[in-house]
């Protein structure tokens, strides 16, 4: 004869045999199926909530006469079917957001939820497999197991897609930053060449423009000094540009190798 369970987390309308009740502890624990004295107790978890580590347990009790009782006292496994519907809606909602996400924060939020979804759905499949191992003729459980496997696969794909999307964005941003750095280096290089070109001219201008008495031979030689400065800057520009070009060709050859 069934007795009312004294386990606090079990639904009050569940009456389970002592052999089955003694296999439970003070907490629901992981998803599984336990057997005792011809009865089965299926423990599954509801859809995990983002950022919440605790899992809400749902219980399905199979009596000796082969009838399932749901957590709300309703006969049958409609509650388990509804649970799979909630899993499917959660996964489909995240999958739609990935296709339209514009920021890494959105994808990261999905990634934080898709991991627990994948693990919980995988453990749900294992619990249903345990039921079938104990009662191979339960066709309703077999159908729910097959559907749970599809949900498990969808959850794994969601988690994988979120990771790949985030990694792609990281690689894309790194490539853009590398291109920006390369463009900046080219601009700085050209500015340095321009400064090097005018450096001798500025030096000569500073030297001969000081408030000191210049030699007589230097006073009428403005244009000579001017063009000498330009010529010196041009020579420096040619030598530096040639050396830099050789270095760039060497680096390009190394990259080709």
PAKEDREN-665251 format. One record per residue: residue in three letters; y, z, x of N, C-alpha, C in turn. Coordinates in steps of 0.001 Angstrom, whole numbers, padded with zeros to 6 digits, always signed. Last residue first. Example, Ala and Ser with C-alpha at 12.3 -4.5 7.8 and 13.67 -1.06 7.14 Angstrom:
BEGIN
Ser-002250+007080+012850-001060+007140+013670+000030+007870+012900
Ala-005690+007800+013190-004500+007800+012300-003300+007800+013200
***
This chain:
BEGIN
Unk+033092-047462+057280+031791-047097+057829+031103-046065+056944
Unk+035485-047396+055923+034552-048482+055620+033162-048163+056136
Unk+036700-045202+057150+036330-045122+055738+035331-046200+055359
Unk+037135-046233+059708+036222-045112+059544+035771-044978+058090
Unk+039034-048180+059076+037744-048608+059622+036706-047497+059496
Unk+041135-046551+058271+040531-047455+057297+039163-047933+057766
Unk+041712-045316+060704+041226-044507+059594+040568-045366+058527
Unk+042625-047574+062116+041462-046822+062595+040867-045974+061483
Unk+044857-048320+060659+043726-049259+060758+042471-048537+061208
Unk+046454-046067+061117+046023-046372+059751+044828-047324+059754
Unk+046867-046297+063878+046166-045123+063348+045647-045384+061942
Unk+048325-048676+063975+047015-048601+064637+046199-047428+064101
Unk+050626-047869+062589+049773-048922+062035+048390-048920+062663
Unk+051690-046015+064368+051216-045563+063057+050305-046587+062415
Unk+052408-047694+066473+051422-046648+066705+050837-046143+065379
Unk+054319-049283+065181+053120-049905+065755+052021-048879+065962
Unk+056269-047404+064489+055568-048145+063446+054298-048793+063955
Unk+057087-046596+067057+056473-045629+066141+055690-046348+065041
Unk+058134-049043+068102+057053-048344+068787+056336-047359+067853
Unk+060131-049703+066228+059011-050619+066489+057835-049889+067112
Unk+061856-047500+066411+061224-047814+065129+060012-048716+065325
Unk+062697-047733+069069+061931-046559+068653+061183-046824+067342
Unk+064072-050169+068816+062929-050062+069729+062055-048873+069344
Unk+066102-049428+067006+065134-050459+066649+063896-050403+067521
Unk+067496-047521+068493+066794-047116+067259+065762-048127+066839
Unk+068502-049197+070494+067591-048099+070853+066803-047629+069637
Unk+070119-050872+068922+069009-051441+069680+067999-050359+070054
Unk+071991-049027+067926+071106-049749+067005+069889-050313+067727
Unk+073177-048255+070365+072497-047267+069517+071540-047932+068542
Unk+074259-050677+071154+073256-050041+072024+072472-048995+071224
Unk+076128-051094+069171+074945-051959+069199+073860-051404+070117
Unk+077926-048978+069888+077353-049092+068548+076073-049913+068572
Unk+078660-049527+072493+077914-048290+072212+077216-048373+070857
Unk+080016-051926+071994+078855-051901+072894+077997-050671+072639
Unk+082053-051101+070379+081008-051968+069810+079792-052031+070716
Unk+083507-049452+072186+082962-048942+070915+081807-049789+070412
Unk+084767-049590+074703+083365-050020+074553+082731-049539+073246
Unk+087259-048710+075525+087197-050014+074828+085765-050470+074521
Unk+086456-046101+076595+087345-046228+075452+087275-047598+074775
Unk+084927-046104+078865+084232-045900+077593+085120-046155+076397
Unk+086526-046364+081062+085610-047475+080791+084930-047348+079434
Unk+087945-043954+081148+088657-045161+080755+087703-046286+080375
Unk+086162-041177+079676+086506-042056+080802+087159-043338+080300
Unk+087756-038989+077316+086691-039902+077693+087141-040711+078912
Unk+088434-035708+076695+088959-036914+077325+087811-037779+077815
Unk+087184-034593+073527+087320-034470+074977+087907-035766+075516
Unk+086037-034048+070844+087456-033963+071229+087599-033650+072715
Unk+083395-036441+070391+083875-035081+070630+085319-035109+071118
Unk+082336-038927+070148+083333-038546+069145+083832-037138+069327
Unk+080356-039373+071930+081658-039970+072226+082720-039614+071194
Unk+078313-037826+070695+078706-037613+072079+080108-038135+072362
Unk+078070-038797+068111+078439-037399+068321+078922-037132+069728
Unk+077334-041421+068687+078578-041159+067961+079022-039723+068133
Unk+074896-041002+069952+076013-041594+070717+077344-041320+070036
Unk+073495-039889+067734+073654-039131+068989+074817-039672+069818
Unk+073593-041944+065899+074242-040680+065567+074487-039854+066836
Unk+072088-043823+067321+073471-044126+066967+074238-042856+066629
Unk+069601-042551+067521+070401-042816+068740+071867-043093+068441
Unk+068983-042361+064635+069144-041189+065490+069927-041494+066768
Unk+068434-044493+063016+069845-044158+063207+070070-042971+064145
Unk+065634-044529+063134+066393-045725+063495+067855-045395+063798
Unk+064871-042048+062195+064658-042356+063603+065450-043567+064061
Unk+065517-042382+059496+066256-041385+060285+066097-041649+061771
Unk+063631-044338+058881+065052-044627+058727+065897-043653+059539
Unk+061271-042932+059366+061575-044129+060155+063051-044471+060085
Unk+061555-040962+057389+061522-040568+058801+061817-041756+059710
Unk+061397-042525+055108+062631-041797+055393+062705-041364+056857
Unk+058765-043398+055349+059857-044373+055422+061194-043691+055717
Unk+057418-040948+055084+057267-041742+056313+058412-042740+056461
Unk+058098-040208+052502+058553-039374+053622+058467-040148+054935
Unk+056723-042237+051119+058184-042119+051008+058747-041313+052174
Unk+054096-041671+051842+054680-042962+052208+056199-042907+052157
Unk+053771-039152+050703+053677-039297+052161+054292-040616+052627
Unk+053955-039812+048001+054969-038952+048612+054953-039073+050128
Unk+051608-041302+047682+052918-041942+047474+054033-041127+048111
Unk+049735-039273+048216+049798-040459+049083+051142-041172+048931
Unk+050220-037515+046129+050438-037062+047495+050545-038242+048458
Unk+049422-039153+044004+050816-038696+044088+051149-038231+045503
Unk+046711-039422+044584+047569-040611+044592+049038-040223+044706
Unk+045903-036746+044295+045739-037413+045590+046626-038654+045683
Unk+046454-036354+041584+047185-035575+042580+047086-036210+043960
Unk+044571-038115+040478+046003-038346+040262+046846-037590+041283
Unk+042208-036863+041323+042514-038224+041781+043993-038536+041608
Unk+042391-034458+039937+042361-034438+041405+042701-035816+041966
Unk+042253-035397+037300+043481-034745+037764+043535-034710+039288
Unk+039625-036390+037358+040739-037287+037071+042059-036699+037559
Unk+038138-034084+037814+038101-035170+038798+039273-036124+038608
Unk+038786-032694+035460+039103-032117+036758+039134-033195+037842
Unk+037738-034436+033523+039175-034179+033562+039588-033581+034895
Unk+035029-034213+034178+035712-035509+034277+037217-035323+034359
Unk+034542-031531+033602+034414-031992+034987+035113-033335+035192
Unk+034930-031600+030811+035789-030761+031648+035731-031205+033110
Unk+032865-033363+030074+034267-033670+029763+035209-032886+030645
Unk+030602-031955+030921+030913-033249+031533+032364-033627+031283
Unk+030755-029695+029227+030812-029541+030689+031206-030848+031366
Unk+030526-030916+026710+031716-030124+027033+031864-029952+028543
Unk+027992-032088+026911+029181-032937+026749+030454-032181+027104
Unk+026375-029766+027091+026428-030720+028205+027669-031600+028121
Unk+026830-028621+024591+027167-027872+025808+027294-028803+027007
Unk+025849-030699+022965+027234-030245+022848+027672-029516+024106
Unk+023182-030784+023760+024040-031943+024001+025515-031564+023919
Unk+022353-028266+022842+022288-028569+024276+023192-029756+024624
Unk+022730-028658+020090+023500-027624+020790+023493-027866+022297
Unk+020868-030658+019583+022291-030931+019356+023166-029915+020077
Unk+018510-029260+020165+018867-030432+020970+020356-030750+020805
Unk+018613-027342+018130+018598-026928+019537+019034-028078+020439
Unk+018425-028992+015891+019656-028237+016109+019741-027765+017557
Unk+015814-029879+016247+016906-030847+016242+018240-030153+016497
Unk+014482-027446+015982+014424-028165+017259+015530-029204+017347
Unk+014944-026866+013331+015556-026004+014341+015526-026671+015716
Unk+013303-028774+012162+014754-028894+012003+015479-028040+013043
Unk+010840-027727+012921+011229-029062+013361+012738-029271+013237
Unk+010923-025262+011580+010828-025308+013038+011281-026653+013573
Unk+010892-026056+008933+012092-025409+009452+012097-025392+010973
Unk+008298-027080+008858+009432-027971+008589+010737-027373+009123
Unk+006854-024731+009389+006741-025874+010293+007915-026835+010104
Unk+007469-023162+007199+007949-022743+008517+007891-023902+009497
Unk+006085-024692+005313+007530-024504+005181+008136-024072+006509
Unk+003435-024497+006068+004096-025791+006178+005618-025658+006085
Unk+001418-022477+007511+002696-022315+006823+003519-023588+007019
Unk-000900-022501+008967-000891-023241+007708+000421-023131+006948
Unk-000793-020836+011148-000652-022274+011382-000529-023074+010094
Unk+000350-018004+011908-000028-018605+010619+000204-020107+010705
Unk+000839-017458+014542+000140-016458+013746-000342-017015+012414
Unk+002161-019683+015399+001010-019251+016184+000171-018228+015412
Unk+004259-019736+013609+003202-020743+013467+001970-020381+014287
Unk+005757-017607+014669+005244-017542+013290+004087-018512+013113
Unk+006396-018654+017171+005539-017467+017094+004965-017303+015688
Unk+008114-020669+016417+006838-021033+017043+005868-019849+017003
Unk+010244-019146+015590+009489-019897+014576+008153-020369+015133
Unk+011069-018202+018107+010627-017256+017076+009820-017963+015997
Unk+011813-020593+019366+010694-019811+019906+010162-018817+018866
Unk+014033-021290+017803+012845-022157+017815+011628-021390+018322
Unk+015703-019198+018565+015289-019327+017170+014046-020199+017054
Unk+016192-019769+021204+015391-018584+020887+014921-018591+019436
Unk+017781-022033+020793+016527-022151+021538+015611-020964+021240
Unk+019970-020938+019466+019132-021902+018754+017796-022097+019468
Unk+020963-019321+021550+020493-018713+020306+019594-019667+019528
Unk+021673-021215+023546+020671-020174+023813+020097-019603+022524
Unk+023597-022785+022185+022390-023403+022740+021304-022361+022978
Unk+025531-020858+021523+024872-021637+020473+023568-022239+020976
Unk+026381-019939+024064+025633-019052+023171+024923-019791+022038
Unk+027587-022547+024809+026529-021893+025578+025727-020918+024734
Unk+029604-023070+022963+028422-023938+022974+027269-023328+023772
Unk+031676-021292+023453+030850-021093+022251+029563-021903+022305
Unk+032790-022158+025825+032464-020734+025692+031566-020466+024489
Unk+033296-024815+025202+032262-024499+026180+031842-023034+026090
Unk+035455-024613+023487+034177-025117+022970+033042-024730+023905
Unk+037336-023696+025328+037006-022861+024167+035680-023303+023548
Unk+037452-025902+027026+036919-024649+027542+036542-023706+026404
Unk+038678-027771+025366+037300-028007+025795+036670-026722+026316
Unk+041198-026547+025122+040385-026823+023935+038919-027005+024308
Unk+042094-026490+027762+041893-025228+027047+041024-025426+025809
Unk+042507-029097+028486+041318-028442+029023+041037-027131+028296
Unk+043567-031167+025727+043808-030201+026793+042489-029592+027249
Unk+042794-032807+023688+043806-033313+024621+044035-032388+025804
Unk+040024-033815+021714+040683-032786+022525+041630-033430+023535
Unk+038502-035493+020199+039945-035554+019987+040716-034554+020859
Unk+035880-035011+020876+036337-036401+020893+037851-036505+020776
Unk+035684-032253+020449+035591-032789+021812+036160-034198+021881
Unk+035709-031984+017675+036888-031560+018430+036878-032135+019843
Unk+033176-032815+016914+034331-033598+016469+035579-033246+017271
Unk+031639-030790+018026+031469-032161+018523+032640-033041+018111
Unk+032387-028593+016480+032773-028639+017894+032667-030060+018448
Unk+031213-029363+014027+032656-029117+014138+033142-029168+015564
Unk+028509-029493+014667+029217-030724+014284+030732-030537+014390
Unk+028003-026756+015138+027834-027735+016219+028605-029013+015904
Unk+028512-025656+012600+029247-025185+013774+029180-026198+014911
Unk+026651-027008+011004+028086-027178+010751+028913-026744+011956
Unk+024217-026075+012111+024546-027505+012156+026037-027731+011937
Unk+024339-023325+011541+024260-023793+012922+024719-025250+013019
Unk+024328-023466+008756+025498-022910+009444+025511-023315+010920
Unk+021786-024518+008294+022971-025270+007865+024211-024766+008592
Unk+020216-022442+009198+020203-023693+009954+021381-024577+009564
Unk+020792-020641+007113+021153-020319+008490+021192-021577+009349
Unk+019606-021899+004938+021066-021777+004974+021558-021438+006376
Unk+016951-021533+005678+017472-022888+005575+018999-022879+005610
Unk+016852-018791+005460+016643-019393+006771+017153-020831+006790
Unk+017240-018474+002705+018192-017880+003635+018069-018458+005032
Unk+014986-019666+001631+016274-020332+001438+017335-019773+002385
Unk+012340-018927+001686+013058-019040+002967+014373-019788+002814
Unk+011225-016529-000844+011310-017808-000161+012147-017749+001097
Unk+013122-014342-003008+011862-014873-002492+012068-016232-001829
Unk+015772-012200-002033+015345-013395-002748+014035-013903-002172
Unk+016754-010137-000523+015751-009823-001528+015263-011014-002317
Unk+018289-010915+001518+018976-010475+000300+018006-010151-000825
Unk+016531-011808+003459+017325-010604+003726+018061-010075+002506
Unk+013522-012864+001618+014684-013043+002464+015487-011768+002635
Unk+010083-012950+001778+011219-012282+001158+012394-012371+002133
Unk+007254-015039+001209+008363-014637+002067+009450-013974+001230
Unk+003864-014457+000452+005205-014768-000027+006251-014212+000926
Unk+001303-013647+001125+001792-014915+001659+003177-015296+001200
Unk+000452-011150+000444+000115-012226-000498+000660-013577-000069
Unk+001566-009556+002399+000142-009894+002494-000248-011043+001573
Unk+004833-010987+003092+003911-009975+002596+002465-010445+002746
Unk+007187-011499+005452+006084-012182+004770+005036-011152+004395
Unk+010633-011264+005690+009379-010510+005620+008346-011303+004837
Unk+013273-011713+007768+012455-012378+006749+011059-011755+006816
Unk+016553-010798+008713+015128-010472+008651+014473-011207+007486
Unk+019083-011221+011174+018606-011512+009819+017090-011345+009813
Unk+021622-009713+013180+020211-010027+012936+019961-010273+011445
Unk+024286-010721+015061+023924-010201+013747+022510-010663+013409
Unk+024985-009757+018384+024404-010731+017471+024020-010042+016162
Unk+027707-009263+020645+026721-008735+019707+026254-009832+018758
Unk+029738-010621+021950+028427-010548+022584+027345-010054+021632
Unk+032143-012888+021093+031476-011677+020619+030062-011660+021190
Unk+033265-015352+021712+033794-014181+022364+033176-012869+021942
Unk+032423-016803+018614+033038-016977+019941+033605-015677+020479
Unk+029360-015673+017172+030807-015849+017059+031421-015957+018455
Unk+026217-017250+016496+027068-016369+017327+028539-016700+017133
Unk+024605-017277+013420+025382-018094+014354+026294-017187+015174
Unk+022066-014652+013440+023038-015531+012792+023806-016307+013859
Unk+018723-014479+014593+020139-014135+014745+021010-015159+014030
Unk+015647-013105+013256+016466-014189+013812+017914-013716+013870
Unk+012473-011990+012852+013822-011521+013201+014562-012668+013867
Unk+009919-011703+010584+010654-012666+011406+012080-012151+011598
Unk+007002-010137+010187+008437-009865+010119+009125-010792+011120
Unk+004016-010208+008266+004845-010781+009333+006291-010390+009100
Unk+000890-008518+007659+002264-008876+007320+002975-009448+008550
Unk-001593-007583+008452-001549-008736+007549-000155-009163+007140
Unk-000888-005476+010209-001670-005225+008988-001527-006356+007967
Unk+001710-007151+011693+001093-005847+011521+000413-005723+010175
Unk+003692-009008+013982+002627-008969+012972+002066-007558+012901
Unk+006886-010515+014590+005887-009480+014861+004922-009412+013679
Unk+008893-012842+016171+008075-012577+014991+007015-011549+015390
Unk+012345-012912+017301+010898-012906+017496+010212-012738+016140
Unk+015274-012390+019103+014642-013147+018029+013138-013252+018310
Unk+015762-008969+020258+015837-010421+020369+015109-011085+019198
Unk+016947-006118+018304+016433-006784+019495+016541-008300+019417
Unk+017575-004117+016395+016797-005310+016010+016194-006038+017203
Unk+016933-000742+017479+017803-001915+017405+016963-003126+017034
Unk+015039+001214+017722+016269+001568+017022+017250+000423+016889
Unk+012113-000827+017232+012828+000259+017894+014085+000569+017090
Unk+008908-001692+015878+010358-001820+015941+010959-000615+016649
Unk+006292-001151+015517+006613-002093+016585+008117-002293+016752
Unk+006053+000384+013272+005992+001066+014566+006301+000147+015743
Unk+005978-001431+011177+007197-000673+011394+007215-000019+012778
Unk+003348-002329+011221+004432-003265+011526+005708-002519+011883
Unk+002005-000039+010546+001623-000759+011764+002707-001735+012195
Unk+003101+000700+008051+003411+001487+009262+003086+000749+010552
Unk+004352-002180+006211+003280-001266+006588+003645-000509+007871
Unk+007424-002296+004413+006503-002821+005417+005486-001743+005762
Unk+009596-003343+002133+008588-002316+002299+007512-002847+003219
Unk+012957-003991+001730+011761-004320+002502+010825-003108+002516
Unk+015260-003213+000532+014201-003680-000365+012934-004080+000391
Unk+017001-002613+002577+016419-001500+001827+015272-001940+000920
Unk+016567-004359+005676+017048-004317+004292+016296-003257+003490
Unk+016792-002472+008730+016021-003311+007820+016628-003261+006419
Unk+018180-000580+010150+018752-001916+010086+017976-002857+009182
Unk+016685+001855+010011+017984+001749+009370+018493+000330+009215
Unk+013413+002307+009063+014258+001685+010074+015596+001351+009427
Unk+011722+003124+007178+012753+004080+007552+013652+003537+008657
Unk+010493+001125+004478+010784+001306+005902+011881+002326+006101
Unk+008223+002154+002040+009607+001785+002339+009900+002093+003789
Unk+004935+000729+002213+005825+001880+002181+007224+001426+002555
Unk+002235-000816+000511+003446-000907+001311+004290+000338+001133
Unk-001197+000000+000854+000000+000000+000000+001240+000000+000884
***
